[in-house]
Every structure is written in structure tokens, then in C-alpha cells.
Amino acid sequence: MPHHFAEIAFTPKVKKVQEELGSRSSYAGMEDVPAALNHRLTEAEASFIAARNSFYMATVSETGWPYIQHRGGPTGFMRVLDENTIGFADFRGNRQYISVGNLMTNDRISLFFMDYPNRIRLKLLGRALIIGHERQDILSRLEMPDYRARIERGFVIRVEGFDWNCPQHITERYSLEEMKTVTEPLTRRIAELEAELAQRITPQSAR
């Protein structure tokens, strides 16, 4: 049984290039595994996706052009609905609707979930379905009650395959909130030392 991500991504032309450049042997094993892999989300993938507050999304236009878009929101706004399905609420943005239009013609979608501090990325291939307000049963599972933004639609994505990437060339980056978490102990310790120093100086200056 094939590794689902490899089955989709490793086209004949890709395999030919791998062979010419010497990497084919290291990837050939992905296509002959005991059971079908990497199309059902495990707890590892579900937890990773739930911890993200953004991702990159690629679609293809009806004229064949790829389009990549950054999508952001509260942590966990991409919901894992089951082991084969993820989805998110589409909040109002710049109203270009390029991704929406592309998916109306071609439902194929590619997602990159990035964890910059830990230099980890998860690549996911799937097929997306656009959900309107007539499907409140589904939209209610995608909405973020504490996030004040207008939901225009929902995207439900059937997972076709995924793959974890190596950390090579991923630059460590930290959000403001992440930096606060990292520096909070140092900030607290500085405040303690400043208070201690102030207590030692005050009696001397009062003489």
C-alpha cells in the first residue's frame, strides 16, 4: 500500500528528477509500506494543527495558476473534525475571493502548518468543500465564539495525504505572545532584583 502523500506528490516526472539527482532510492520506500499511511490524522497531527494560529493555503485557478494565501485567526481556528476531515470558518478579509473562486473550479488544496519556534512543519493535501450559511450544523462546529469577526462561509477539507518535513532551513521565529512567555521569568526576576536593590539603597540615601 502506498504512502498517500508520496502517491500524490511523486508524479512520474518527479520520480525521474529524483532518479537523475540521486534521491530516488531514499524515497522509493515510501511507496511500498505494509499499510496505507498518512491520510488519517493521528493525535500527533490533531494536536499540532490545534496549536496553530495560522497556515498557508494553496489553490489552483481555472487558468492553471497556483495561488498561495496566508490564513490567520485564533489558536485552533482550524478544527479537526475527525481523522479524515478538517475545517475552518472563513472570516471576512480583503474580499478578493481568489481562493473561493479557485475552489469552485478545482477542489484540490495544499496546506502548510508551521511551528517556527520548534522548526516543524506539516504539509497536507486535500479536497475542499465550501460551506454556506444554510449548513449551520457544520458552521457551528467551525465558529470561534470568542472571536469577533464575521463568518462568510466555511471550508471543510477531506484529507488525502500529509507529510512531516525536516527542520532544515526553517528559521526560528517567535510571536509577541510567545516572546512574552519566554521572557516572563526573566522579567519577573529583574523586578525582584530591582526591588531588592531599592531596599538596600533607600536606607543609605536617607542618612
C-alpha positions in Angstrom: 0.0 0.0 0.0 1.3 3.5 -0.8 2.2 6.4 1.4 -0.7 8.7 0.4 1.3 11.9 0.3 4.0 10.3 -1.9 1.4 8.7 -4.1 0.0 12.2 -5.0 3.2 14.3 -4.9 5.6 11.9 -6.6 4.4 12.1 -10.2 6.3 10.3 -13.0 8.2 13.5 -13.8 9.1 14.0 -10.1 10.4 10.4 -9.8 12.5 10.9 -12.9 14.1 14.0 -11.4 14.7 12.2 -8.1 16.4 9.4 -10.0 18.6 11.8 -12.0 19.7 13.7 -8.9 20.3 10.7 -6.7 17.4 10.8 -4.2 15.1 8.3 -5.7 16.3 5.3 -3.6 15.6 7.1 -0.3 12.0 7.9 -1.3 11.1 4.7 -3.1 10.4 3.0 0.3 7.5 5.4 0.9 5.6 3.8 -2.0 5.8 0.2 -0.6 4.7 0.2 3.0 2.7 -2.5 4.9 -0.5 -0.4 5.1 -1.8 2.8 3.7 -0.3 5.7 5.6 -0.5 9.4 6.1 -4.1 10.1 5.2 -5.7 9.6 8.6 -4.8 12.1 11.2 -3.5 10.8 14.5 -3.3 12.5 17.8 0.1 14.0 16.8 -1.3 15.7 13.8 -4.5 16.8 15.5 -2.7 18.3 18.4 -0.2 20.1 16.1 -3.0 21.6 14.0 -5.0 22.7 17.1 -1.9 24.6 18.4 -1.6 26.7 15.2 -2.9 30.2 14.7 -2.1 30.4 11.0 -1.3 28.4 8.0 -0.5 28.8 4.3 -3.1 27.6 1.8 -2.5 26.9 -1.9 -5.2 26.5 -4.6 -5.1 26.4 -8.4 -7.1 28.8 -10.7 -9.2 27.7 -13.7 -6.3 29.1 -15.9 -3.8 26.8 -14.2 -2.1 29.4 -12.0 -1.2 28.5 -8.4 -2.2 30.9 -5.6 -0.9 30.9 -2.1 -2.7 32.7 0.7 -1.9 33.1 4.4 -4.8 32.5 6.7 -4.8 33.5 10.4 -7.1 33.6 13.4 -7.3 32.5 17.0 -5.2 29.5 18.0 -7.1 26.4 17.0 -9.4 28.0 14.4 -8.6 25.2 12.1 -10.7 22.4 13.5 -10.0 18.7 13.3 -13.5 17.3 12.8 -12.4 13.6 12.5 -9.4 11.6 11.4 -10.1 12.3 7.8 -11.6 15.8 7.9 -10.5 19.3 9.0 -12.3 22.6 8.5 -12.2 26.3 9.4 -14.5 29.3 9.3 -13.7 31.9 6.6 -13.8 35.3 8.2 -14.3 38.4 6.1 -11.0 39.8 4.7 -10.0 41.8 1.7 -12.8 40.4 -0.3 -10.8 39.3 -3.4 -12.2 35.8 -3.1 -9.4 34.2 -5.2 -9.2 31.0 -3.1 -13.0 30.8 -3.1 -13.2 31.1 -6.9 -10.4 28.7 -7.4 -12.0 26.0 -5.3 -15.3 26.3 -7.2 -13.4 25.0 -10.3 -10.8 22.8 -8.7 -11.3 21.4 -5.2 -7.6 20.4 -4.7 -5.9 22.2 -1.8 -2.5 22.2 -0.2 -1.8 23.4 3.3 1.4 24.2 5.2 1.2 24.4 9.0 4.3 26.0 10.5 5.7 25.8 14.0 8.6 28.3 13.7 9.9 28.2 17.3 10.3 24.4 17.2 11.2 24.4 13.4 8.5 21.9 12.5 6.1 21.9 9.5 3.2 19.7 8.4 2.3 19.5 4.8 -1.3 18.4 3.9 -3.1 17.7 0.7 -6.8 17.5 0.5 -10.0 18.4 -1.3 -12.1 21.3 -0.1 -15.8 21.9 0.1 -17.2 25.4 0.5 -20.0 25.5 3.1 -22.6 28.2 3.1 -24.8 29.6 5.9 -27.6 27.1 5.0 -25.4 24.4 6.7 -25.4 25.8 10.2 -24.9 22.3 11.5 -21.4 22.3 10.1 -20.6 26.0 10.5 -21.4 25.8 14.2 -18.5 23.3 14.6 -16.2 25.8 12.9 -17.0 29.1 14.6 -14.9 30.6 17.3 -17.4 32.0 19.9 -14.9 34.4 21.5 -13.6 35.8 18.1 -15.5 38.8 17.0 -15.3 38.5 13.2 -17.9 38.0 10.6 -18.0 34.4 9.1 -18.8 34.5 5.4 -18.5 30.7 4.8 -16.8 27.6 5.9 -14.2 25.3 4.3 -14.3 21.6 5.0 -11.3 19.7 3.8 -11.1 15.9 3.3 -7.5 14.8 3.9 -5.9 13.0 1.0 -2.4 12.8 2.4 0.1 14.6 4.7 3.8 14.5 5.5 6.0 16.0 8.2 9.0 17.9 7.0 12.5 18.1 8.3 13.6 21.3 10.1 16.4 22.1 7.6 16.3 25.8 6.6 13.3 26.7 8.8 14.3 29.9 10.6 13.2 30.2 14.2 10.6 33.0 14.7 8.5 33.9 17.7 5.3 35.8 18.0 4.9 38.6 20.6 2.8 36.3 22.8 5.5 33.6 22.5 8.2 36.1 23.4 6.3 37.2 26.4 6.1 33.5 27.6 9.8 33.0 27.1 10.9 36.3 28.7 8.3 36.4 31.6 10.6 34.6 34.1 13.4 37.0 33.3 11.1 40.0 33.6 9.9 38.7 36.9 13.4 38.1 38.2 14.6 41.6 37.1 11.7 43.2 39.0 12.7 41.2 42.1 16.3 42.3 41.8 15.3 46.0 41.3 13.0 45.8 44.4 15.9 44.3 46.4 18.3 46.9 45.2 15.9 49.7 46.0 15.6 48.4 49.6 19.3 48.4 50.0 19.9 51.9 48.6 17.0 53.7 50.4 18.3 53.5 54.0 21.7 54.9 52.9 20.2 57.8 50.9 18.0 58.7 53.9 21.1 59.4 56.2 
